[in-house]
Amino acid sequence: MKGGVWLIEANSVGTPVIAYNSAGLVDSVKDGFSGIIVKENSPFSLANEVNNLLLDGVKYKKMQKTSISWSKNFNWEKSRFQSLQLISQIYES
């Protein structure tokens, strides 16, 4: 699945995410803050990072809080405004 809205939605309820290093996902995850971008795009690496995060209760608790903080950078009003600006720029070109 391309895009990362669902990652930010997970962050908004305090769920850190583990994601592959791919377009859309890297734009939605602040590595080490709202989640973890795996170094190698493989199921093993993904599972390993999930396991490591779940075993580190202190890191998980911290990342829960920072995930919520990260998600507050995104909202539909801001997205609407930026989209309208882009459309205006294209239209004026």
VENURFEN-V449087 format. One line per field, one symbol per residue. psi: psi as a letter, one per 20 degrees, with the letter a starting at -180 (. if undefined). burial: I if it has 16 or more other ideal C-beta (glycine too) atoms within 10 Angstrom, else O. A space follows every 10 residues. Layout:
# VENURFEN-V449087
psi: ???
burial: ???
This chain:
# VENURFEN-V449087
psi: pqrkghghgg hijkoqqpqq nrqgghhipo pigiappqhp mqhggghghg ggghinhggg gghgghgggg hiiprhgggg ghghgggggg hi.
burial: OOOIOOIIOI IIOOIIIIII OOOOIOOIII OOOIIIIIOO OOOOIIOOIO OOIOOOOOOO OOIOOIIIOI IOOOOOOOOO OOOOOOOOOO OOO
